Amino acid sequence: MERISVFDIFKIGVGPSSSHTMGPWMAALKFLDKLDQQNVVSIHVKLYGSLAKTGRGHGTDIAVVLDLCGFHPTTIEVEKIDAYISSIYESKTLSLRGIKHLPFNPIENIAFIFEKLPFHPNALTFVAQFKNGAGLAETYYSIGGGFVIQEDSQLSENQMVTLPYPIDRESDILRYVKETGMSISEIVWKNELRWRKEDEIRSSLLGIWDTMLQCIYKGCHSDGELPGGLQVQRRAHPINSKLLDGVEYTTVRGWMSTIKISGASFDNVTKWVSCFALAVNEENASFGRIVTAPTNGAAGVIPAVLMYYLCFCENKGMRTS
């Protein structure tokens, strides 16, 4: 059984789907790593099964195009995604990893094939042609949570790691807690040290939390209509405005301080927690930067719980276990 890190569960990326957006994006990255880019003359993408049936709604076509251009889901300026895609559609050209310009018409070079491949319903194939007439075709499967595999893939680095406290089921965690006297977080920490050094773990976790916080804040301060053509209006922004009732602030920390003094009644806290989760979900639906927790579909839950703790429990002597 493959061992996964906290950082496999919490991935920084772009919405709206871990299996239909982030997975195909990472698959394109793996394909690019195998290419002799200077000799490529064309690239075609085939989306199969579920990726074909709901791919446009989940931005699968957008994800693979952006990655072929060299954009990474953790660093791309999400505000410019529409402009990037519009430019490719207008010019019918993409800049392969920002290095080589290739003719590429998304309407013709991306095929939506409703047929399901036997291994998994979320499949995509990249086909490259080279100057000498040779070609390269690679098929990948987006299996959920942003994880991508190939049928002939070798053991990953994660699979080869030996953990001090391997966990296959919840009973393992309970047994370790009883036997060692450590908390769950301490057990997880010991496992994480097999992959990364302490400083790297701490800085990476803070990076994940900062992404979550920025996502909540942006979602609570963005209005308008969600993409998709269903004319769904954003709700987190008006809820945030109503709960704060005109109180002014200029920074994220100022906003959090205002929330902290807004009152800890059950009704107020419930509304805020719902607002936090909704803000993330709306950012996810808008191709915003989010953190899988452990999927894009559940991306709002853990950020909302963490914000609840920071705004209503921290330094107040309240039990959070």
C-alpha positions as CSV (number, residue, x, y, z in Angstrom):
1,M,0.0,0.0,0.0
2,E,1.3,3.5,-0.9
3,R,2.2,5.8,1.9
4,I,1.1,9.3,1.5
5,S,2.3,12.5,3.2
6,V,0.2,15.3,4.6
7,F,1.4,17.3,1.6
8,D,-0.1,14.7,-0.8
9,I,-3.5,15.3,0.9
10,F,-3.2,19.1,1.1
11,K,-2.1,20.3,-2.3
12,I,-2.0,23.9,-3.4
13,G,-3.7,24.3,-6.8
14,V,-6.5,25.7,-8.9
15,G,-10.2,24.9,-8.9
16,P,-12.7,23.6,-9.6
17,S,-11.9,19.9,-9.4
18,S,-9.0,17.8,-8.0
19,S,-9.8,14.9,-10.4
20,H,-10.9,16.9,-13.4
21,T,-8.7,20.0,-13.2
22,M,-5.6,19.5,-11.0
23,G,-5.1,15.8,-11.9
24,P,-5.0,16.5,-15.7
25,W,-2.8,19.6,-15.1
26,M,-0.3,17.4,-13.3
27,A,-0.5,14.7,-16.0
28,A,0.4,17.3,-18.6
29,L,3.4,18.2,-16.5
30,K,4.6,14.6,-16.4
31,F,4.2,14.4,-20.1
32,L,6.2,17.5,-20.7
33,D,9.0,16.1,-18.7
34,K,9.4,13.3,-21.2
35,L,9.4,15.5,-24.3
36,D,12.2,16.7,-26.5
37,Q,10.6,20.1,-26.8
38,Q,12.8,21.5,-29.5
39,N,11.8,18.7,-31.9
40,V,8.0,18.7,-31.3
41,V,5.9,19.9,-34.2
42,S,2.4,19.1,-32.8
43,I,0.5,18.0,-29.7
44,H,-2.9,16.6,-29.4
45,V,-4.9,15.7,-26.3
46,K,-7.6,13.1,-25.9
47,L,-9.9,13.3,-22.9
48,Y,-11.8,10.0,-22.2
49,G,-14.8,9.0,-20.2
50,S,-15.7,11.3,-17.3
51,L,-13.1,13.8,-18.3
52,A,-14.8,14.1,-21.7
53,K,-18.3,14.3,-20.3
54,T,-17.7,17.0,-17.7
55,G,-14.4,18.3,-18.8
56,R,-15.5,21.7,-20.1
57,G,-17.4,22.4,-17.0
58,H,-14.5,21.5,-14.8
59,G,-11.9,23.2,-16.9
60,T,-10.0,20.0,-17.9
61,D,-9.3,21.5,-21.3
62,I,-8.1,24.7,-19.7
63,A,-5.9,22.9,-17.3
64,V,-4.0,20.9,-19.9
65,V,-3.4,23.9,-22.1
66,L,-2.1,26.0,-19.3
67,D,0.3,23.3,-18.2
68,L,1.6,22.8,-21.8
69,C,2.4,26.5,-21.7
70,G,4.5,26.0,-18.6
71,F,2.2,27.3,-16.0
72,H,2.1,25.4,-12.7
73,P,-1.1,25.3,-10.6
74,T,0.7,26.4,-7.4
75,T,2.2,29.5,-9.0
76,I,0.0,30.7,-11.9
77,E,-1.6,34.1,-11.5
78,V,-5.2,32.9,-11.4
79,E,-6.5,36.4,-12.2
80,K,-4.8,36.0,-15.7
81,I,-6.2,32.6,-16.6
82,D,-9.0,34.0,-18.8
83,A,-6.5,36.2,-20.6
84,Y,-4.1,33.3,-21.2
85,I,-6.8,31.0,-22.6
86,S,-8.3,33.8,-24.8
87,S,-4.9,34.5,-26.3
88,I,-4.5,30.8,-27.2
89,Y,-7.9,30.6,-28.8
90,E,-7.4,33.8,-30.8
91,S,-3.8,33.0,-32.0
92,K,-4.4,29.3,-32.3
93,T,-0.8,29.0,-30.9
94,L,0.6,27.9,-27.6
95,S,4.1,28.5,-26.3
96,L,5.3,25.0,-25.2
97,R,6.6,25.5,-21.7
98,G,7.2,29.1,-22.7
99,I,10.0,28.1,-25.0
100,K,8.7,26.9,-28.4
101,H,5.6,28.2,-30.3
102,L,3.4,25.5,-31.7
103,P,0.2,25.6,-33.8
104,F,-2.6,24.7,-31.4
105,N,-6.3,25.2,-31.8
106,P,-8.0,23.9,-28.7
107,I,-11.2,23.1,-30.6
108,E,-9.2,20.8,-32.9
109,N,-6.3,19.7,-30.8
110,I,-8.3,18.6,-27.8
111,A,-10.7,15.7,-28.4
112,F,-13.6,14.8,-26.0
113,I,-14.1,11.0,-26.3
114,F,-17.0,9.7,-24.3
115,E,-15.6,6.1,-24.4
116,K,-14.3,5.0,-21.0
117,L,-10.9,3.3,-20.9
118,P,-10.9,0.0,-18.8
119,F,-8.5,1.1,-16.1
120,H,-10.3,4.2,-14.8
121,P,-13.0,6.6,-16.0
122,N,-10.8,9.7,-15.7
123,A,-8.3,9.1,-18.5
124,L,-6.4,11.4,-20.9
125,T,-3.8,10.7,-23.6
126,F,-1.2,13.2,-24.9
127,V,0.2,12.6,-28.4
128,A,3.2,14.4,-29.7
129,Q,4.7,14.4,-33.2
130,F,8.3,15.1,-33.9
131,K,10.3,16.5,-36.8
132,N,11.6,13.1,-37.8
133,G,8.2,11.6,-38.1
134,A,8.3,9.8,-34.8
135,G,5.8,10.2,-32.1
136,L,5.1,9.8,-28.4
137,A,1.8,8.9,-26.8
138,E,1.3,8.7,-23.0
139,T,-2.0,7.8,-21.2
140,Y,-2.6,9.0,-17.6
141,Y,-5.4,8.4,-15.1
142,S,-6.6,11.1,-12.7
143,I,-7.7,8.9,-9.8
144,G,-9.0,11.7,-7.4
145,G,-7.5,14.2,-5.0
146,G,-5.1,15.4,-7.6
147,F,-3.3,12.0,-7.8
148,V,-2.2,10.8,-11.3
149,I,-0.9,7.4,-12.3
150,Q,0.0,5.4,-15.3
151,E,-0.8,1.7,-15.7
152,D,2.9,0.9,-16.2
153,S,4.2,3.3,-13.5
154,Q,6.9,2.2,-11.1
155,L,6.9,2.4,-7.4
156,S,6.8,6.1,-6.4
157,E,9.1,7.6,-3.8
158,N,6.2,7.6,-1.3
159,Q,5.7,3.9,-1.7
160,M,9.4,3.2,-0.9
161,V,9.4,5.2,2.3
162,T,9.3,3.1,5.6
163,L,7.3,5.0,8.2
164,P,7.8,4.5,12.0
165,Y,4.0,4.5,12.4
166,P,2.4,3.1,9.2
167,I,-1.3,3.7,9.1
168,D,-3.7,1.7,7.0
169,R,-6.9,2.1,9.0
170,E,-8.2,4.1,11.9
171,S,-7.5,1.3,14.4
172,D,-3.8,1.8,13.7
173,I,-4.0,5.4,14.9
174,L,-5.8,4.4,18.1
175,R,-3.3,1.6,18.8
176,Y,-0.3,4.0,18.4
177,V,-1.9,6.6,20.7
178,K,-2.4,3.9,23.4
179,E,1.0,2.3,23.0
180,T,3.1,5.5,22.8
181,G,1.1,8.0,24.7
182,M,1.6,10.5,21.8
183,S,-1.2,12.5,20.3
184,I,-2.3,11.9,16.7
185,S,-0.5,15.1,15.6
186,E,2.7,13.8,17.1
187,I,2.4,10.5,15.4
188,V,1.8,12.2,12.0
189,W,4.8,14.5,12.7
190,K,7.1,11.5,13.2
191,N,6.0,10.0,9.9
192,E,6.4,13.3,8.1
193,L,10.0,13.5,9.2
194,R,10.8,10.5,7.0
195,W,10.0,12.7,3.9
196,R,11.1,16.1,5.0
197,K,13.2,18.0,7.5
198,E,11.5,19.8,10.4
199,D,12.0,23.3,9.0
200,E,10.6,22.3,5.6
201,I,7.6,20.8,7.2
202,R,6.8,23.9,9.2
203,S,7.4,26.3,6.3
204,S,5.3,24.2,4.0
205,L,2.4,23.9,6.4
206,L,2.5,27.6,6.9
207,G,2.4,28.1,3.2
208,I,-0.7,25.8,3.0
209,W,-2.4,27.8,5.7
210,D,-1.6,31.1,4.1
211,T,-3.1,29.9,0.9
212,M,-6.3,28.8,2.7
213,L,-6.5,32.2,4.5
214,Q,-6.0,34.2,1.4
215,C,-8.7,32.1,-0.3
216,I,-11.2,32.7,2.5
217,Y,-10.5,36.4,2.5
218,K,-10.8,36.7,-1.3
219,G,-14.0,34.7,-1.4
220,C,-15.5,36.9,1.3
221,H,-14.6,40.0,-0.6
222,S,-15.5,39.1,-4.2
223,D,-19.0,39.5,-5.6
224,G,-20.7,38.9,-8.9
225,E,-21.7,35.8,-10.8
226,L,-19.9,32.4,-10.7
227,P,-18.6,31.0,-14.0
228,G,-20.5,28.2,-15.7
229,G,-23.5,30.0,-17.3
230,L,-26.0,29.1,-14.6
231,Q,-26.2,32.7,-13.3
232,V,-25.3,31.7,-9.7
233,Q,-24.5,34.7,-7.6
234,R,-21.7,34.7,-5.0
235,R,-23.1,34.5,-1.5
236,A,-20.0,34.7,0.8
237,H,-19.4,38.4,0.1
238,P,-23.0,39.7,1.1
239,I,-22.9,37.3,4.2
240,N,-19.6,38.7,5.3
241,S,-20.8,42.3,4.8
242,K,-24.0,41.7,6.7
243,L,-22.2,40.0,9.6
244,L,-19.7,42.9,10.0
245,D,-22.5,45.5,9.6
246,G,-20.3,48.2,8.1
247,V,-17.2,47.8,10.2
248,E,-14.1,48.9,8.3
249,Y,-10.7,47.3,8.0
250,T,-7.8,47.3,5.5
251,T,-5.9,44.1,6.0
252,V,-6.6,40.4,6.4
253,R,-5.5,40.6,10.1
254,G,-7.7,43.5,10.6
255,W,-10.6,41.6,9.2
256,M,-9.9,38.6,11.5
257,S,-9.7,41.0,14.5
258,T,-13.1,42.4,13.6
259,I,-14.6,38.9,13.4
260,K,-13.1,38.0,16.8
261,I,-15.0,40.8,18.5
262,S,-18.2,40.2,16.7
263,G,-19.5,37.8,19.3
264,A,-19.2,34.1,20.0
265,S,-22.9,33.2,20.2
266,F,-23.9,29.9,18.6
267,D,-25.9,31.7,15.9
268,N,-23.0,34.1,15.0
269,V,-20.3,31.4,15.0
270,T,-22.4,29.1,12.8
271,K,-23.0,31.9,10.3
272,W,-19.3,32.7,10.2
273,V,-18.2,29.1,9.7
274,S,-20.6,28.7,6.9
275,C,-19.4,31.9,5.3
276,F,-15.8,30.8,5.5
277,A,-16.5,27.4,3.8
278,L,-18.7,29.0,1.2
279,A,-16.0,31.6,0.4
280,V,-13.6,28.8,-0.4
281,N,-16.1,26.8,-2.4
282,E,-16.9,29.9,-4.5
283,E,-13.2,30.6,-5.1
284,N,-12.8,26.9,-6.2
285,A,-15.7,27.3,-8.6
286,S,-14.1,30.4,-10.1
287,F,-10.7,28.8,-11.0
288,G,-9.2,30.4,-7.8
289,R,-6.2,29.2,-5.9
290,I,-7.3,26.6,-3.3
291,V,-5.9,23.7,-1.2
292,T,-7.3,20.2,-1.7
293,A,-8.6,19.1,1.7
294,P,-8.4,16.3,0.6
295,T,-10.3,17.2,-2.6
296,N,-11.4,20.4,-4.3
297,G,-15.0,19.4,-3.5
298,A,-14.2,19.4,0.2
299,A,-11.8,22.3,0.0
300,G,-13.8,24.6,2.3
301,V,-14.2,22.4,5.3
302,I,-10.8,22.4,6.9
303,P,-10.1,26.1,6.2
304,A,-13.4,26.9,7.9
305,V,-12.6,24.8,10.9
306,L,-9.2,26.4,11.3
307,M,-10.7,29.9,11.0
308,Y,-13.2,29.0,13.6
309,Y,-10.4,28.1,16.0
310,L,-8.4,31.2,15.3
311,C,-11.3,33.6,15.5
312,F,-13.4,32.1,18.3
313,C,-11.4,29.6,20.3
314,E,-7.7,30.6,20.4
315,N,-6.6,32.2,23.7
316,K,-10.1,31.9,25.2
317,G,-9.5,28.7,27.1
318,M,-12.1,26.8,25.1
319,R,-11.7,23.1,24.5
320,T,-11.1,22.2,20.9
321,S,-10.5,18.5,21.1
